[in-house]
Amino acid sequence: MTSSQPLGRGISAVIPNAHTAATPGERAASQLLHLREATVPVPVLAAAAELITPQLEDPDPATREAAGTVHARLLTAIEEAAPGR
């Protein structure tokens, strides 16, 4: 066998999985969705918001939803970090 992906174990080995491997943006959206609190510089927040923006148009509805939630949280954090607040 020449597949680059390892075979699944148990029941997952016999159930076809039509979903392709997650892109870096999809993985980031999924991981960031669970993030509740972090202290990072505002430019890092802005960069993260920019990087996740393409996932807002992803064909997968779950990815779009996760990306939208994370993007909104990032923009809120940027706004709340603005001087004078």
N, C-alpha and C positions, 0 to 999 in steps of 0.2 A: 504494500500500500504506500502511496506517495503523498498522501494528504499531510498538510502542515499542521492540522489541528488534531489533538489527541482524541481518541474515541471516548465517548461518554461511558458512564458506568450505570448499572442498574437499568431502571425503566427509561431513563433519559437516552440510553443507547438505542432504543427501538422506536422512540417517538421522533418523527422528523421535525426539524427546526428550520422554518423558512426564513427566520430573521438572520440577516448577515451579521458579521462581526461589527461591534459597535465602533463608531469613529471616535477619535479623541474628544471631539466636542460633545458627543452623546455621553461618553463616560464622565466628562467633567460636569455636565449638567446633572447627571444622576448623583454624583458625589457631592456637588455643591448644594443640591436640594436638601440634603440632610444636615448641612452645616447650620448651626444655630448661633454661634458667636465666635468671632475672631478679631484680632487687632492687626490690621495691616495698613500700610500707607495708602492714601487716596489714589495715587497713580496706579497702584496695583489693582484697586477696585475698578478703576476706569478701564484698565487693560483687560481685565476679566470680563467686564460688560461688553467691550468691543469684540472680544474673542467668541463670546457666546451668541452674539447677534445673528450669525448665519443659521444657527439652530432654530431660530424663531420661525423660519420658513421650511423646516424639515418636513418631508412627506409623512413621517410617522407622527400621529397625534400625541402619543405619550411623550415623545422627545420635545415636540413643540410646547406642550404644557409645562414640562419640567424646565425647559429653557426660559419660557415666559416668566415663570415664578422666580427663578434664580435671577434673571435679568432685572425684574422689578425690585427684588431685594437689594441687588447691587446698586441700582440707581437711588433707592431710598437711603442706603448707607452713605453714598456720595453726597446726597443733599443734606443729610444730617451732620455730615462732617464739615459743612461749609462754615467759614469764619463768621462769627457774630451769632451763632446759634447757641 
